[in-house]
Each structure stands twice: as C-alpha cells, then as structure tokens.
Amino acid sequence: MEILYKGRSISKKYRPDFICYNKIIVELKAVEELLPEFKAQTLNYMKMSNSKLGLLANYGRPSLEVQRLVRLQGW
C-alpha cells in the first residue's frame, strides 16, 4: 500500500493481510490476546486505504476471535 503525505509518496510500504473487494481490510493474528496496537494497526490501514470496514481476526486461541471495525464518516 503506497502512502502519500502532503502529496508526496513516502518510501515505507504498508501491507495489510488482505484487502477484499477493494474496500474491506482483513488483518490476521495468531496471539494469546488481541492488543490495542493490533486494532490501531487495522484502523490505520483502513484510513490509509479509505476503507469503511475492517476485520481483525485472532487464530491464537481455542476459538476464533473476530472484531469488526467500522470507520465513521469524516474520520
């Protein structure tokens, strides 16, 4: 994912795990617990790609844990 800052491309590239239908960011983790940093990472990917919906999924527990993130208008 190319990032523009003040009209200029920055050299660092970001790569979400999946982008579905060019509008849903899916970020996968395999950890004991979902930390706030993982949610912030997904929200940043959503903001950079102008996506309104994100899914944060954790496969590191006995049962799948999924958080649905929605970016509100104007945010």
Backbone bond lengths (Angstrom), bond angles and torsions (degrees), N, CA, C in turn:
res aa  C-N    CA-C-N  psi(-1)  N-CA   C-N-CA  omega(-1)  CA-C   N-CA-C  phi
1 M - - - 1.443 - - 1.522 107.35 -
2 E 1.310 117.05 120.28 1.455 121.43 178.79 1.529 109.23 -82.18
3 I 1.318 115.44 137.07 1.456 121.21 -177.96 1.520 109.31 -111.86
4 L 1.323 115.78 131.25 1.459 121.19 175.93 1.518 108.62 -107.44
5 Y 1.324 115.71 135.60 1.457 121.56 175.66 1.521 107.38 -130.61
6 K 1.325 116.50 118.25 1.467 122.96 -177.00 1.526 110.79 52.19
7 G 1.330 115.47 41.26 1.453 121.25 176.05 1.520 115.43 81.86
8 R 1.312 117.74 -0.76 1.459 121.88 -179.55 1.518 110.62 -113.75
9 S 1.313 115.50 140.93 1.456 121.22 177.28 1.528 109.29 -77.27
10 I 1.343 116.59 130.93 1.465 118.74 175.83 1.523 108.80 -92.36
11 S 1.319 116.28 155.33 1.463 120.73 -171.85 1.530 112.98 -72.99
12 K 1.315 118.44 -27.33 1.463 120.74 -178.65 1.518 109.84 -73.22
13 K 1.321 116.53 134.27 1.459 122.11 178.32 1.527 109.02 -108.59
14 Y 1.303 115.96 142.50 1.458 122.04 178.28 1.515 108.29 -115.41
15 R 1.330 115.83 147.09 1.455 119.45 -175.20 1.529 110.70 -141.07
16 P 1.327 117.37 100.98 1.472 118.99 173.64 1.529 109.10 -67.80
17 D 1.315 116.82 159.02 1.461 120.15 -178.57 1.521 111.34 -61.57
18 F 1.330 117.15 -46.95 1.462 121.44 178.71 1.521 110.12 -143.79
19 I 1.317 116.19 146.78 1.456 122.75 167.61 1.523 105.27 -123.69
20 C 1.320 117.24 112.61 1.459 122.33 -175.93 1.529 110.40 -100.52
21 Y 1.308 115.43 131.16 1.472 122.61 178.02 1.523 112.33 56.60
22 N 1.325 117.65 26.33 1.464 123.37 -178.56 1.522 113.58 57.43
23 K 1.341 117.70 21.22 1.464 118.11 179.80 1.523 115.60 -150.43
24 I 1.328 119.04 -4.15 1.465 121.30 178.95 1.527 108.76 -120.91
25 I 1.326 116.78 122.28 1.462 122.22 177.48 1.526 107.84 -90.93
26 V 1.327 117.01 128.39 1.465 122.08 177.30 1.521 107.63 -120.16
27 E 1.313 116.52 120.57 1.459 122.62 179.45 1.527 108.35 -117.48
28 L 1.333 116.66 125.08 1.462 123.02 -176.33 1.518 110.39 -106.47
29 K 1.320 115.58 139.77 1.467 121.97 176.68 1.524 108.66 -135.31
30 A 1.324 115.71 156.49 1.461 122.20 174.11 1.523 106.74 -134.12
31 V 1.329 115.75 76.74 1.463 122.48 -174.50 1.525 109.48 -133.05
32 E 1.332 115.74 164.51 1.462 121.04 177.71 1.527 111.85 -64.61
33 E 1.330 115.67 -37.19 1.469 120.74 -174.31 1.526 109.49 -147.47
34 L 1.333 116.75 138.17 1.459 120.79 175.73 1.526 108.59 -76.21
35 L 1.312 116.31 121.48 1.457 122.26 -178.89 1.529 110.39 -93.97
36 P 1.320 117.38 158.42 1.468 120.09 178.31 1.533 113.02 -56.97
37 E 1.338 117.70 -29.19 1.465 121.25 179.02 1.524 111.88 -61.89
38 F 1.325 116.97 -34.80 1.467 120.95 -179.50 1.527 110.33 -69.02
39 K 1.327 115.93 -39.84 1.462 120.35 177.21 1.530 109.77 -65.45
40 A 1.338 116.78 -43.27 1.468 121.15 178.84 1.525 110.52 -62.25
41 Q 1.330 117.42 -40.25 1.457 121.44 178.37 1.527 110.58 -60.33
42 T 1.323 116.51 -47.16 1.462 121.05 179.95 1.526 111.15 -63.98
43 L 1.336 117.08 -42.88 1.469 120.68 178.11 1.530 111.11 -62.70
44 N 1.325 117.52 -38.11 1.471 120.36 177.34 1.521 111.03 -65.14
45 Y 1.326 117.98 -42.43 1.461 121.09 176.23 1.529 110.59 -60.34
46 M 1.336 115.86 -40.71 1.461 120.22 179.56 1.524 110.53 -63.51
47 K 1.328 116.45 -43.52 1.455 120.54 -178.80 1.527 110.77 -66.53
48 M 1.341 117.12 -43.48 1.464 120.99 -178.89 1.522 112.35 -64.54
49 S 1.330 116.50 -32.63 1.469 120.20 -177.33 1.526 112.01 -97.49
50 N 1.340 116.64 0.31 1.457 122.03 -178.00 1.536 112.03 61.40
51 S 1.335 116.15 33.10 1.465 121.94 178.12 1.522 109.47 -88.46
52 K 1.314 115.89 145.45 1.463 120.55 179.48 1.527 112.55 -97.41
53 L 1.339 117.38 -15.10 1.460 120.67 -175.52 1.520 110.28 -130.86
54 G 1.331 115.06 137.69 1.459 121.36 176.25 1.517 110.32 -139.01
55 L 1.325 115.65 149.05 1.457 121.85 175.40 1.520 108.37 -123.88
56 L 1.322 116.22 129.50 1.455 123.06 176.99 1.518 106.49 -114.29
57 A 1.323 116.95 112.42 1.468 121.54 -174.77 1.520 110.46 -115.35
58 N 1.331 116.04 135.90 1.459 122.72 179.21 1.530 109.46 -117.79
59 Y 1.344 115.36 118.31 1.458 121.82 179.13 1.519 112.31 -99.78
60 G 1.320 118.39 6.31 1.455 122.10 -173.88 1.513 115.10 -87.65
61 R 1.305 117.57 6.92 1.465 121.45 -179.87 1.522 108.78 -118.32
62 P 1.336 117.59 167.89 1.470 118.89 179.50 1.529 114.02 -57.68
63 S 1.339 117.03 -32.04 1.466 119.25 175.98 1.529 108.55 -124.14
64 L 1.318 115.52 148.58 1.461 121.64 -177.57 1.528 110.55 -62.09
65 E 1.321 115.96 134.81 1.465 122.34 176.69 1.531 107.33 -116.39
66 V 1.330 116.89 125.14 1.455 121.28 -178.24 1.525 109.55 -128.44
67 Q 1.328 115.75 133.37 1.465 121.00 173.28 1.517 107.63 -115.37
68 R 1.325 115.85 129.91 1.462 122.24 177.06 1.525 107.43 -97.66
69 L 1.325 116.34 124.25 1.456 121.43 -177.49 1.528 108.63 -113.91
70 V 1.325 116.30 130.63 1.459 122.07 -179.95 1.511 108.62 -119.94
71 R 1.320 115.63 127.56 1.463 122.26 177.79 1.510 108.82 -92.52
72 L 1.314 117.19 119.23 1.460 121.48 -176.68 1.514 111.19 -76.94
73 Q 1.316 115.81 156.58 1.464 122.67 178.30 1.519 110.64 -55.86
74 G 1.327 117.02 135.94 1.442 121.42 176.40 1.510 114.99 81.43
75 W 1.330 118.43 4.67 1.472 121.27 179.64 1.478 110.46 -100.92
